Amino acid sequence: MEIGIIGATGYSGVELYRLLCGHPEKPAVTLFSSSKEGQYITDEYPQLTEITNKGMLHKLSADHIKKMDIVFSCAPSGVSTEILPPLLDAGIRVIDLAGDYRLKDSVLYEKWYKKPAPPERWLHEAVYGLSEWNKEKIQSAQLIANPGCYPTAVSLALLPLLKHNLIDPLTIIADAKSGLSGAGASLAKSAHYAQANENTVIYKMNQHQHIPEMEKNFASIGKTDVTMTFSTHLVPMTRGIMATIYSELEPGKSPQNVLRALQECYEKEHFVRVHPENTMLGTKQVYGSNYCDISFSFDERTGRLTLYSVIDNLLKGAAGQALHNMNIMMDLDETAGLQLIPQFP
């Protein structure tokens, strides 16, 4: 296979390259960078020394792209809007890790992202790449909109319960916390050591662009209209997401129904691990892997259900899920290149 990675020097890009270097199909990978053309990936990330032949960084060009089987775009939101339509018009299959093609409504996109929307055609043709829930469409898609890291953690926990009508969709509150790598490799005030160390910060209160992404996909994939409260926090760790999700059980439903729904939905899936009720979860148990671990608890006093979901934001929340989608698109073993045991401690 011929594979291209646009934005290869960002955190998601380099994780994707690392995974592809160990993929059993041994694809030929071309790396693209608008800011570091002519340099080598090992100059920026010396941990890849001896793993790859330095990895020359190229300027994006038609000559390189036309031979690609699949191109991954790890460029930021807004940039994907500009650079991907010519590739798509040329028939290239693309997996976009930014948020530009996750919303079908251009007005909604511009409201939440504060940027011009991509062409309507590609907004409508993009397939949402939540791997466990959209496989049939992913397999035949030309453009995959890889989900955001927060929506991956939240959606994987909630969708089985929405599918089985176990919770009141108007009572959902999701409280999520992320490591700093979720902000990307570019410098930002929030990522400065003095700002991030020994500090937890809430941000984008009631304004996070992942809110419409989740609500729209609960409607399209889960067949349920949801209006949710969603809060995001940065915590002083490098990687990992924990989503704690609250909702009320529908009358007559029990914790046994919740466990059964989660188990039935994911019993044949490789990367979602369902744990018994009241299992204590932590981000370290999925660190460096493509797993999502889910558990829950039920408070009989309040009648409220609490779901817990943990992922590695750079793998299951970005590069790992993108590679999973590539495997589905290319009719490969879904676990190819992703059989990663979590790292601990």
N, C-alpha and C positions, 0 to 999 in steps of 0.2 A: 504494500500500500504506500501511496504518496500522501503525506500528511503535512499541512501547514499550520503554524501557530502564529497568529498576529498578536503583538503585545507580549512577546515571549519573556520579557525581563520582569514583568510584574509577578506578584506572589502566585496567582492562579496559573499564569503562563509557565513559570518554572516548575511548579508542581505537576502540571500536565506533561511537560517535557520529561521530567523524572519518571513518571509513570509509563510513558511511551517508550523510554529507553529499556524498560523491563518487560514490555509487552511481548508475548510469545510469537506474534506475527512479525516482529522485527520490522516495523514500518520505517521507510525513509522519511525523516522529519526535517522540514525546512523552517527556520526560525526567522521571524520578521520583527523589526523594531524601528520605529521612526526616529528615535532619539540616539540609538547606539549602533547605527549601521556601520558595518566594517569591523566591529569589535567581535569578541567571542563571548558566548554565554558563560564560559569558565572564568572570564575576567571579573564578571559580576558575582558569580556563584561558584567559588572554587571547590565546593563540595562535589561538584560534578566532574572534577578532574579524574581522568582514567575511566570514567563511566561512558564518556562520549568523546568524539574526535574534536573537542573544543567547542563545536557548535557555532559556526559563523552566523552572525546576525545580518540579515539582508534587508534592503528596502523593498517594500511591497511593490511588485510589478506584475504585469499581465503575463510575461514569459514564465515566471515562476508559478503563478496561480493556475494557469490553464491545464497543467498536468496533474493537479491535485485531485485525489479522491474525496477528501474531506478537509475543510479548513476550520480550525477553532479560532474564534476571535475572543481574545482576552483584553481588548481595548475597553476604555471606560465608556459609560453611558454617554450618548451624544456623538462620540467618535464612530461607534458602530452604525449609527444612522447614516453617516456620510460614506463610509468605506465599503459597507457590505452590499448595497443594492447593485453596483456594477458586477460584483462576483456572482450574485444570485441571478442576475439577468444573463450571465454567461453560462448558467447551468451548474455552477459549483454547489456542492452540498456544504452547508455551513452549520456549525454549532456555536451560538453566540452566548458567551458567559456574562454579558452585560444585561441591563434591564430594558434595552430599547424595543424589543419585540415581544415582551411578555404581556402587554395590554393590547387588546384589539381595537380599542377606541382611541383615536388620535387626540380628541379633546381631553379625555381623561389622562392620557399620557402627558400632555403639555401642562395640565393642571398640577400633576404630582411631581413631574421631573423638571419642570421649568425650562424645557428645551423644545425645539421644533421636533415634531413627530416624524418617524420614518414614513416612506411611501405607503399609502393605504394597502396596496396590493400585498406587500410583504408582512404588514401587520396582520392581515387576515389569513395569509397562508402559513405563518409561523405556527409551529406545534409546540405546546408547552411540554418541556422535557422532564416532568416528574416521572422518573424511570419506572417505578413500580406500578404506576396508575395509567400510563398512556402508551403502552408498548406498541399497540397496533398502529397508532398514528405515527409514532416515532420511527418505526421501521421503514415507512414509505415517505417520510418527510424530506423536503429539500432544506428547510430551515428549522432548526431547533432553537427555541428560546429556553436556555438553561435556567432553572429556577434560582431565585435568590437563596442565600444561605438560611436566613431566618424563615422564609416560607417553607423551605424543605423540612426543617425541624418541626414547625408547627403543623404543616399539612399532613405529614406522615402520621402524626399522632391523632389528628382530628378526623381525617377522611373516613376511616372505618366506622366511627361512631355516627357521623352524619349520614353515611350510606345506610346504616341500619336504624336511623331515627331514634338514637338512644339519648340524645341531649337536645336541650332547647337551644336552637341556633342563635337566638337573640340574647343569650346570657353569656356569651363567650368573652373571656378576658385572657389575653396572652401576654405574659411578662417574660421577656427574653433578654439574655445576657450574652455578650460576645467578647472574645479575645480581640486584641488590637490589630491582628493581621487582617481582620475583616474590613478594615479601613483602607487596605491596599498598601503598596510600597511607597507611594508618594508621601512626601512630608506633610504633616498637618499638625496644628497646635495640639489637638487632642491626643496625638501619639507621642508628644515629647515626654521624656522620662519624668521630668518634674511634675507634669500634669497627670500622667497616667499611674505612676507608682503610688501604692497605698491609697488609691482613690477609685471610687465607683461613680460613674457619671450617667445620668439619664439624658437622652438627646432626641431630637425630632419628635417632641411630644405631640401625639395625635396628628402628625404630619408625615410619617414615614412612608416612603414610596412603595413599600411592600404591602401596605394595607389593601389597596385596590387589587394588587396582584393576588393576594390570598382570597379576598372576597369573590373576585370574578372566577377564580378557578374552583372555589368551593361550589359555585353555581354551575360551572360547566362540567367539572369532573365528579363532584359529589352530589350534583342535582339538588342542591339546597341553597336557598338564599340566606346569607349570613351578614349581619352587621356586627362587627367586633371591635373591642377596645384592644389596642396593641401598643405595648411599651417596650422600648429598647434601651439597653444599658451597655456601656463599655466597662469591662473589669480588667484589673491588672494581670492579665495572662496573655500569652502569645496567640494561642489558637484554641478553638472550641466554642460551642454554643450550647447553652441550656435554655430550653423553653419550658416554662411552667404555665399551664393553661387551666383556667377555671371555667366551669359551666355547671348548669343544673341538669340532673338526670330527668328525663321525661317520666311522668307518672307510671308506676308499674315496672320500671326498669331497675336492674340490680347490677352490682359490681360483677357478678358472674356473666351477665350479658356483655359487659364491657370487655372483659378478658376474652370471651369467646369470639367477639367481633374482631378484636385485634389479631388473635391467633389465626382465625379463618382467612383474614385478608392477607396475612404475611407468611403463612405456613410454607409456601413454595418460593418465597423470595430469599435471596442470598444475603441481602445487606440490611434487613430490618430484623432486629432481635427484640422479641416481646418478653418481658419479665413479669413474674407474678406481682399481684397487688402488694403495695407497701415495700417494694424493693428500692433500696437506696441507690440512686444513680449519680454519676459524676462524669464530667467531661474527659477525665483521664482514661476512662475505660473504653473510649473510642478514639483516643488521640492517635493521629497518624494512620487512620484506617478509613474505609468507606462505609462503616457501619452507622446505623441509627439505632440507638437503644431506647426503648419505651417502657414506662411503667405508669402506675396510677395509684391513687388512694381515694377512698370514699368516706366522707364525714357524715355519719348518720345524724348528728346533731343539727347540721345545717341543710342536709340533703344535697350537698355540693360535691361534685367530682373534681379532682385535681389530676391532670395528666402531666407526665414528665417526659421530656424528649431531649436527648443529647446527640450531637454530631461534632465532627471535626469540620469547621467552616471552610477550610481550604480543600477538603477532599469530598466528603458527602455533600457539602454545601457549595462546591464549585468544580474543581478539576476531576475529582473522582466520579461525580455524577455525569460530567461531560463525557468521560471515557466510557462509562456504562452505557450512555446513549449512543456513542459511536459503535460499541459492540453490538447493540441492538440493530442499528441501521445497517451494519455490514454483515448481519446474520452470523456473528461470532459467539463463542461462549461468553455469556454475560459477565463472568468473573475474570475474564482474561485481563491480565495486568493489574488486577485489583485484589488479589488474595493477600491482603496486608493484615498482619496481626497487630492489634493496637499496642502502642509503646507504653511501658510503665516502668518506673515512675516518671 
